Amino acid sequence: MRFFLSLTPPTATAQEKAVRIVGGRPIFYDPAPLKKAKATLMAHLGQHRPADPLMGALELRTTWLFPVGKSHKSGEWRVTRPDTDNLQKMLKDCMTKCGYWRDDAQVVREIVEKKWAQAPGIHIEIKRLDKPRISTHNSEGYSDPTAYEALKKCI
């Protein structure tokens, strides 16, 4: 499944939870910018969710396209915050709530990019993965003989 969310990607991330002390205990909550970011993602993701949650091992490919500013050109890598892992955490949490899968732990492979773009948004592709094969190479063709021996012990 592949789709594009036509929106300005949020820069608030799941790492931005706030805390306050109530009755001597910490209470964590989402500040307003984070609530807004989650609501925006949920609204757009809801339009593309599968009829039934995807099962098994999944690959998630995501390209975050942020609006071009004065000092950047479309297609350039965005090497500034937010970090890809923080963006992905919030996205996967929202996708779980929307019913894309039962648990985001099913995402066993992720490929994430951040770029500047004239048309901002988020490209998302989800693939079901077959059972892994023992190989001396990873899926990108990189060879590591020690990884091969370790993988044999896992399967």
N, CA and C atoms as a LAMMPS dump frame, in Angstrom:
ITEM: TIMESTEP
0
ITEM: NUMBER OF ATOMS
465
ITEM: BOX BOUNDS ff ff ff
-5.0000000000000000e+02 5.0000000000000000e+02
-5.0000000000000000e+02 5.0000000000000000e+02
-5.0000000000000000e+02 5.0000000000000000e+02
ITEM: ATOMS id mol type element x y z
1 1 1 N 0.851 -1.168 0
2 1 2 C 0 0 0
3 1 3 C 0.891 1.223 0
4 2 1 N 0.513 2.203 -0.803
5 2 2 C 1.309 3.414 -0.961
6 2 3 C 0.366 4.603 -1.075
7 3 1 N 0.715 5.704 -0.391
8 3 2 C -0.116 6.907 -0.472
9 3 3 C 0.698 8.138 -0.075
10 4 1 N 0.123 9.297 -0.352
11 4 2 C 0.761 10.581 -0.052
12 4 3 C -0.189 11.406 0.805
13 5 1 N 0.325 11.919 1.909
14 5 2 C -0.443 12.84 2.753
15 5 3 C -0.053 14.254 2.356
16 6 1 N -0.982 14.969 1.769
17 6 2 C -0.717 16.336 1.325
18 6 3 C -0.939 17.286 2.503
19 7 1 N 0.145 17.59 3.195
20 7 2 C 0.088 18.455 4.369
21 7 3 C 1.481 18.991 4.654
22 8 1 N 1.564 20.002 5.469
23 8 2 C 2.864 20.462 5.947
24 8 3 C 3.214 19.563 7.126
25 9 1 N 4.27 18.762 6.993
26 9 2 C 4.586 17.813 8.061
27 9 3 C 4.777 18.522 9.406
28 10 1 N 4.232 17.942 10.459
29 10 2 C 4.398 18.556 11.771
30 10 3 C 5.851 18.465 12.228
31 11 1 N 6.289 19.458 12.956
32 11 2 C 7.643 19.433 13.518
33 11 3 C 7.61 19.099 15.001
34 12 1 N 6.422 19.087 15.603
35 12 2 C 6.277 18.609 16.979
36 12 3 C 6.38 17.086 16.928
37 13 1 N 7.037 16.489 17.924
38 13 2 C 7.216 15.037 17.924
39 13 3 C 6.8 14.437 19.257
40 14 1 N 6.739 13.106 19.28
41 14 2 C 6.324 12.371 20.471
42 14 3 C 7.253 12.634 21.654
43 15 1 N 8.48 13.072 21.38
44 15 2 C 9.445 13.34 22.447
45 15 3 C 9.126 14.608 23.223
46 16 1 N 8.158 15.365 22.765
47 16 2 C 7.884 16.667 23.362
48 16 3 C 6.776 16.63 24.405
49 17 1 N 6.556 15.478 25.005
50 17 2 C 5.565 15.4 26.077
51 17 3 C 5.985 16.329 27.212
52 18 1 N 5.003 16.843 27.91
53 18 2 C 5.271 17.728 29.042
54 18 3 C 4.894 16.991 30.326
55 19 1 N 5.372 17.497 31.441
56 19 2 C 5.091 16.872 32.729
57 19 3 C 4.718 17.949 33.745
58 20 1 N 3.8 17.593 34.614
59 20 2 C 3.483 18.46 35.748
60 20 3 C 3.313 17.549 36.954
61 21 1 N 3.5 18.102 38.125
62 21 2 C 3.394 17.334 39.355
63 21 3 C 2.016 17.59 39.966
64 22 1 N 1.276 16.513 40.199
65 22 2 C -0.049 16.599 40.814
66 22 3 C -0.052 15.639 42.003
67 23 1 N -0.273 16.179 43.181
68 23 2 C -0.278 15.338 44.381
69 23 3 C 1.047 14.645 44.604
70 24 1 N 2.133 15.302 44.215
71 24 2 C 3.466 14.734 44.415
72 24 3 C 3.863 13.695 43.381
73 25 1 N 3.014 13.49 42.357
74 25 2 C 3.314 12.5 41.316
75 25 3 C 3.408 13.165 39.963
76 26 1 N 4.331 12.689 39.123
77 26 2 C 4.434 13.264 37.778
78 26 3 C 3.279 12.808 36.884
79 27 1 N 2.707 13.739 36.171
80 27 2 C 1.655 13.454 35.198
81 27 3 C 2.164 13.942 33.842
82 28 1 N 2.262 13.018 32.891
83 28 2 C 2.729 13.365 31.552
84 28 3 C 1.537 13.675 30.67
85 29 1 N 1.694 14.675 29.811
86 29 2 C 0.604 15.055 28.92
87 29 3 C 1.179 15.626 27.626
88 30 1 N 0.312 15.667 26.615
89 30 2 C 0.702 16.238 25.323
90 30 3 C 0.416 17.733 25.339
91 31 1 N 1.443 18.571 25.126
92 31 2 C 1.176 20.002 25.014
93 31 3 C 0.387 20.308 23.732
94 32 1 N -0.174 21.497 23.641
95 32 2 C -1.05 21.87 22.522
96 32 3 C -0.434 21.616 21.143
97 33 1 N 0.834 21.998 20.883
98 33 2 C 1.382 21.74 19.532
99 33 3 C 1.447 20.249 19.184
100 34 1 N 1.728 19.415 20.178
101 34 2 C 1.788 17.973 19.938
102 34 3 C 0.386 17.404 19.702
103 35 1 N -0.6 17.866 20.464
104 35 2 C -1.994 17.439 20.243
105 35 3 C -2.45 17.798 18.839
106 36 1 N -2.113 19.019 18.408
107 36 2 C -2.501 19.47 17.069
108 36 3 C -1.825 18.614 15.994
109 37 1 N -0.529 18.309 16.176
110 37 2 C 0.206 17.497 15.204
111 37 3 C -0.41 16.106 15.091
112 38 1 N -0.735 15.486 16.234
113 38 2 C -1.345 14.156 16.216
114 38 3 C -2.717 14.187 15.55
115 39 1 N -3.514 15.205 15.861
116 39 2 C -4.854 15.314 15.265
117 39 3 C -4.762 15.474 13.75
118 40 1 N -3.81 16.277 13.283
119 40 2 C -3.624 16.479 11.842
120 40 3 C -3.239 15.176 11.163
121 41 1 N -2.26 14.469 11.744
122 41 2 C -1.845 13.185 11.17
123 41 3 C -2.99 12.184 11.161
124 42 1 N -3.714 12.089 12.262
125 42 2 C -4.822 11.134 12.352
126 42 3 C -5.888 11.421 11.291
127 43 1 N -6.208 12.696 11.094
128 43 2 C -7.229 13.064 10.106
129 43 3 C -6.799 12.648 8.699
130 44 1 N -5.539 12.877 8.358
131 44 2 C -5.054 12.515 7.016
132 44 3 C -4.87 11.002 6.874
133 45 1 N -4.337 10.359 7.905
134 45 2 C -4.129 8.907 7.851
135 45 3 C -5.447 8.149 7.765
136 46 1 N -6.473 8.666 8.415
137 46 2 C -7.775 8.006 8.415
138 46 3 C -8.351 7.811 7.019
139 47 1 N -7.951 8.658 6.089
140 47 2 C -8.462 8.568 4.716
141 47 3 C -7.854 7.405 3.931
142 48 1 N -6.758 6.84 4.434
143 48 2 C -6.029 5.809 3.684
144 48 3 C -5.944 4.47 4.406
145 49 1 N -6.531 4.361 5.579
146 49 2 C -6.351 3.146 6.373
147 49 3 C -6.947 1.933 5.666
148 50 1 N -6.326 0.777 5.882
149 50 2 C -6.848 -0.447 5.253
150 50 3 C -8.157 -0.882 5.921
151 51 1 N -8.934 -1.689 5.211
152 51 2 C -10.203 -2.189 5.752
153 51 3 C -9.96 -3.022 7.01
154 52 1 N -8.892 -3.805 6.995
155 52 2 C -8.502 -4.626 8.146
156 52 3 C -7.037 -4.339 8.464
157 53 1 N -6.659 -4.439 9.733
158 53 2 C -5.259 -4.206 10.083
159 53 3 C -4.333 -5.167 9.347
160 54 1 N -3.184 -4.667 8.92
161 54 2 C -2.188 -5.502 8.263
162 54 3 C -1.587 -6.442 9.298
163 55 1 N -1.293 -7.657 8.879
164 55 2 C -0.767 -8.669 9.791
165 55 3 C 0.665 -9.017 9.409
166 56 1 N 1.403 -9.578 10.351
167 56 2 C 2.748 -10.067 10.09
168 56 3 C 3.787 -8.974 10.09
169 57 1 N 4.977 -9.339 9.598
170 57 2 C 6.117 -8.427 9.541
171 57 3 C 5.918 -7.414 8.418
172 58 1 N 6.211 -6.15 8.714
173 58 2 C 5.983 -5.071 7.754
174 58 3 C 7.218 -4.202 7.564
175 59 1 N 7.311 -3.634 6.372
176 59 2 C 8.318 -2.617 6.067
177 59 3 C 7.581 -1.291 5.91
178 60 1 N 8.115 -0.24 6.515
179 60 2 C 7.536 1.095 6.405
180 60 3 C 8.576 2.025 5.787
181 61 1 N 8.255 2.551 4.606
182 61 2 C 9.113 3.536 3.931
183 61 3 C 8.41 4.882 4.006
184 62 1 N 9.132 5.861 4.5
185 62 2 C 8.537 7.181 4.694
186 62 3 C 9.475 8.259 4.182
187 63 1 N 8.938 9.186 3.413
188 63 2 C 9.686 10.369 3
189 63 3 C 8.929 11.588 3.504
190 64 1 N 9.563 12.323 4.402
191 64 2 C 9.003 13.543 4.967
192 64 3 C 9.452 14.701 4.097
193 65 1 N 8.513 15.409 3.503
194 65 2 C 8.821 16.523 2.606
195 65 3 C 8.392 17.834 3.272
196 66 1 N 9.377 18.601 3.699
197 66 2 C 9.114 19.862 4.401
198 66 3 C 9.139 21.03 3.416
199 67 1 N 8.33 22.066 3.669
200 67 2 C 8.266 23.197 2.739
201 67 3 C 9.622 23.889 2.587
202 68 1 N 9.955 24.2 1.344
203 68 2 C 11.21 24.871 1.024
204 68 3 C 11.211 26.27 1.641
205 69 1 N 12.329 26.633 2.239
206 69 2 C 12.498 27.988 2.775
207 69 3 C 13.401 28.804 1.867
208 70 1 N 13.861 29.915 2.355
209 70 2 C 14.708 30.801 1.547
210 70 3 C 16.078 30.203 1.248
211 71 1 N 16.608 29.425 2.178
212 71 2 C 17.983 28.941 2.014
213 71 3 C 18.086 27.492 1.54
214 72 1 N 16.965 26.888 1.138
215 72 2 C 17.003 25.489 0.702
216 72 3 C 16.323 25.33 -0.645
217 73 1 N 16.752 24.287 -1.363
218 73 2 C 16.163 23.978 -2.664
219 73 3 C 15.376 22.679 -2.556
220 74 1 N 14.363 22.562 -3.378
221 74 2 C 13.554 21.355 -3.416
222 74 3 C 14.439 20.147 -3.736
223 75 1 N 14.272 19.08 -2.976
224 75 2 C 15.049 17.869 -3.188
225 75 3 C 16.269 17.745 -2.3
226 76 1 N 16.677 18.832 -1.646
227 76 2 C 17.829 18.762 -0.738
228 76 3 C 17.443 18 0.524
229 77 1 N 18.427 17.321 1.103
230 77 2 C 18.204 16.642 2.374
231 77 3 C 17.948 17.667 3.466
232 78 1 N 17.022 17.368 4.35
233 78 2 C 16.802 18.221 5.525
234 78 3 C 17.64 17.626 6.657
235 79 1 N 18.704 18.327 7.034
236 79 2 C 19.635 17.81 8.037
237 79 3 C 19.454 18.528 9.384
238 80 1 N 18.284 19.108 9.577
239 80 2 C 17.965 19.789 10.828
240 80 3 C 16.846 19.029 11.545
241 81 1 N 16.594 19.441 12.766
242 81 2 C 15.51 18.815 13.544
243 81 3 C 14.169 19.047 12.869
244 82 1 N 13.207 18.203 13.115
245 82 2 C 13.199 17.084 14.045
246 82 3 C 13.911 15.854 13.488
247 83 1 N 14.385 15.01 14.401
248 83 2 C 15.07 13.781 14.026
249 83 3 C 14.069 12.787 13.431
250 84 1 N 14.555 11.958 12.51
251 84 2 C 13.665 10.995 11.856
252 84 3 C 13.053 10.009 12.844
253 85 1 N 13.817 9.569 13.837
254 85 2 C 13.253 8.589 14.77
255 85 3 C 12.102 9.175 15.572
256 86 1 N 12.183 10.448 15.922
257 86 2 C 11.097 11.089 16.66
258 86 3 C 9.866 11.303 15.77
259 87 1 N 10.084 11.675 14.505
260 87 2 C 8.975 11.806 13.566
261 87 3 C 8.269 10.465 13.375
262 88 1 N 9.061 9.422 13.195
263 88 2 C 8.503 8.093 12.941
264 88 3 C 7.72 7.563 14.134
265 89 1 N 8.191 7.83 15.337
266 89 2 C 7.495 7.346 16.533
267 89 3 C 6.061 7.878 16.564
268 90 1 N 5.919 9.179 16.351
269 90 2 C 4.583 9.759 16.371
270 90 3 C 3.732 9.219 15.217
271 91 1 N 4.317 9.125 14.031
272 91 2 C 3.586 8.612 12.874
273 91 3 C 3.099 7.187 13.135
274 92 1 N 3.985 6.32 13.629
275 92 2 C 3.594 4.928 13.876
276 92 3 C 2.539 4.835 14.971
277 93 1 N 2.646 5.657 16.001
278 93 2 C 1.613 5.669 17.048
279 93 3 C 0.251 6.042 16.451
280 94 1 N 0.247 7.055 15.586
281 94 2 C -1.013 7.472 14.944
282 94 3 C -1.532 6.394 13.998
283 95 1 N -0.63 5.738 13.274
284 95 2 C -1.049 4.673 12.363
285 95 3 C -1.626 3.487 13.13
286 96 1 N -1.073 3.203 14.299
287 96 2 C -1.609 2.136 15.147
288 96 3 C -3.024 2.497 15.585
289 97 1 N -3.222 3.726 16.049
290 97 2 C -4.558 4.167 16.485
291 97 3 C -5.559 4.159 15.34
292 98 1 N -5.099 4.41 14.121
293 98 2 C -5.987 4.4 12.948
294 98 3 C -6.294 2.989 12.461
295 99 1 N -5.563 1.986 12.939
296 99 2 C -5.845 0.606 12.554
297 99 3 C -5.067 0.084 11.369
298 100 1 N -3.891 0.642 11.083
299 100 2 C -3.065 0.122 9.988
300 100 3 C -2.51 -1.261 10.322
301 101 1 N -2.235 -1.486 11.606
302 101 2 C -1.726 -2.753 12.122
303 101 3 C -2.183 -2.856 13.564
304 102 1 N -1.971 -4.008 14.165
305 102 2 C -2.377 -4.176 15.57
306 102 3 C -1.352 -3.564 16.525
307 103 1 N -0.073 -3.634 16.137
308 103 2 C 0.997 -3.142 17.01
309 103 3 C 2.138 -2.64 16.12
310 104 1 N 2.677 -1.473 16.447
311 104 2 C 3.756 -0.955 15.598
312 104 3 C 5.039 -1.769 15.723
313 105 1 N 5.067 -2.743 16.638
314 105 2 C 6.202 -3.667 16.699
315 105 3 C 6.262 -4.548 15.451
316 106 1 N 5.157 -4.618 14.699
317 106 2 C 5.139 -5.379 13.446
318 106 3 C 6.042 -4.742 12.393
319 107 1 N 6.375 -3.475 12.555
320 107 2 C 7.271 -2.796 11.612
321 107 3 C 8.691 -3.225 11.956
322 108 1 N 9.23 -4.124 11.125
323 108 2 C 10.553 -4.691 11.39
324 108 3 C 11.647 -4.06 10.529
325 109 1 N 11.222 -3.3 9.535
326 109 2 C 12.188 -2.602 8.675
327 109 3 C 11.63 -1.228 8.376
328 110 1 N 12.493 -0.209 8.539
329 110 2 C 12.085 1.168 8.239
330 110 3 C 13.134 1.847 7.383
331 111 1 N 12.652 2.589 6.418
332 111 2 C 13.509 3.43 5.594
333 111 3 C 12.883 4.815 5.646
334 112 1 N 13.631 5.774 6.164
335 112 2 C 13.095 7.109 6.419
336 112 3 C 13.998 8.16 5.791
337 113 1 N 13.372 9.136 5.142
338 113 2 C 14.099 10.265 4.555
339 113 3 C 13.405 11.56 4.944
340 114 1 N 14.217 12.628 5.02
341 114 2 C 13.675 13.98 5.214
342 114 3 C 14.27 14.849 4.114
343 115 1 N 13.413 15.56 3.411
344 115 2 C 13.876 16.438 2.343
345 115 3 C 13.09 17.739 2.373
346 116 1 N 13.645 18.738 1.69
347 116 2 C 12.934 19.99 1.428
348 116 3 C 12.198 19.792 0.113
349 117 1 N 10.992 20.364 -0.017
350 117 2 C 10.221 20.152 -1.242
351 117 3 C 9.28 21.324 -1.521
352 118 1 N 9.014 21.546 -2.799
353 118 2 C 8.028 22.555 -3.198
354 118 3 C 6.625 22.125 -2.784
355 119 1 N 6.352 20.828 -2.907
356 119 2 C 5.042 20.282 -2.519
357 119 3 C 5.234 19.479 -1.234
358 120 1 N 4.98 20.085 -0.07
359 120 2 C 5.21 19.378 1.191
360 120 3 C 4.21 18.244 1.397
361 121 1 N 4.609 17.302 2.216
362 121 2 C 3.739 16.182 2.541
363 121 3 C 4.537 15.009 3.062
364 122 1 N 3.889 13.858 3.12
365 122 2 C 4.545 12.642 3.594
366 122 3 C 4.188 11.498 2.645
367 123 1 N 5.209 10.924 2
368 123 2 C 5.025 9.707 1.196
369 123 3 C 5.137 8.529 2.142
370 124 1 N 4.184 7.614 2.081
371 124 2 C 4.194 6.438 2.948
372 124 3 C 3.974 5.207 2.086
373 125 1 N 4.812 4.208 2.309
374 125 2 C 4.643 2.917 1.639
375 125 3 C 4.789 1.822 2.686
376 126 1 N 3.851 0.887 2.69
377 126 2 C 3.881 -0.236 3.632
378 126 3 C 3.886 -1.519 2.818
379 127 1 N 4.822 -2.409 3.135
380 127 2 C 4.907 -3.702 2.453
381 127 3 C 4.892 -4.818 3.483
382 128 1 N 4.213 -5.91 3.148
383 128 2 C 4.314 -7.123 3.961
384 128 3 C 5.616 -7.816 3.59
385 129 1 N 6.302 -8.355 4.583
386 129 2 C 7.57 -9.033 4.341
387 129 3 C 7.403 -10.535 4.497
388 130 1 N 8.096 -11.27 3.648
389 130 2 C 8.108 -12.721 3.742
390 130 3 C 9.047 -13.146 4.867
391 131 1 N 9.055 -14.423 5.134
392 131 2 C 9.97 -14.959 6.134
393 131 3 C 11.403 -14.661 5.694
394 132 1 N 12.251 -14.206 6.613
395 132 2 C 13.631 -13.872 6.21
396 132 3 C 14.41 -15.119 5.801
397 133 1 N 15.294 -14.927 4.84
398 133 2 C 16.175 -15.997 4.392
399 133 3 C 17.551 -15.784 4.999
400 134 1 N 18.198 -16.878 5.339
401 134 2 C 19.574 -16.763 5.821
402 134 3 C 20.445 -16.436 4.629
403 135 1 N 21.232 -15.381 4.77
404 135 2 C 22.07 -14.929 3.667
405 135 3 C 23.317 -14.265 4.229
406 136 1 N 24.331 -14.195 3.421
407 136 2 C 25.543 -13.482 3.834
408 136 3 C 25.435 -12 3.517
409 137 1 N 24.316 -11.579 2.919
410 137 2 C 24.107 -10.176 2.547
411 137 3 C 22.796 -9.684 3.142
412 138 1 N 22.745 -8.409 3.487
413 138 2 C 21.465 -7.841 3.918
414 138 3 C 20.653 -7.474 2.686
415 139 1 N 19.469 -6.91 2.89
416 139 2 C 18.586 -6.611 1.758
417 139 3 C 19.153 -5.549 0.83
418 140 1 N 20.14 -4.804 1.291
419 140 2 C 20.769 -3.781 0.445
420 140 3 C 22.043 -4.301 -0.23
421 141 1 N 22.38 -5.571 -0.005
422 141 2 C 23.54 -6.163 -0.654
423 141 3 C 24.818 -6.072 0.151
424 142 1 N 24.759 -5.53 1.373
425 142 2 C 25.952 -5.408 2.209
426 142 3 C 26.305 -6.766 2.781
427 143 1 N 27.554 -7.147 2.729
428 143 2 C 28.001 -8.446 3.202
429 143 3 C 28.728 -8.31 4.534
430 144 1 N 28.348 -9.134 5.499
431 144 2 C 29.008 -9.156 6.803
432 144 3 C 29.039 -10.603 7.263
433 145 1 N 30.191 -11.271 7.167
434 145 2 C 30.264 -12.693 7.509
435 145 3 C 29.873 -12.978 8.957
436 146 1 N 30.143 -12.078 9.872
437 146 2 C 29.769 -12.318 11.27
438 146 3 C 28.256 -12.262 11.44
439 147 1 N 27.585 -11.407 10.67
440 147 2 C 26.126 -11.316 10.74
441 147 3 C 25.495 -12.611 10.255
442 148 1 N 26.091 -13.242 9.256
443 148 2 C 25.581 -14.494 8.726
444 148 3 C 25.568 -15.565 9.815
445 149 1 N 26.662 -15.695 10.531
446 149 2 C 26.742 -16.69 11.606
447 149 3 C 25.756 -16.381 12.719
448 150 1 N 25.608 -15.105 13.066
449 150 2 C 24.669 -14.724 14.107
450 150 3 C 23.23 -14.993 13.669
451 151 1 N 22.907 -14.715 12.423
452 151 2 C 21.557 -14.918 11.916
453 151 3 C 21.203 -16.408 11.888
454 152 1 N 22.166 -17.258 11.562
455 152 2 C 21.91 -18.709 11.544
456 152 3 C 21.461 -19.182 12.923
457 153 1 N 22.002 -18.586 13.982
458 153 2 C 21.648 -18.997 15.338
459 153 3 C 20.257 -18.509 15.733
460 154 1 N 19.76 -17.474 15.063
461 154 2 C 18.448 -16.906 15.389
462 154 3 C 17.301 -17.642 14.735
463 155 1 N 17.575 -18.299 13.631
464 155 2 C 16.472 -18.909 12.859
465 155 3 C 16.464 -20.413 13.062
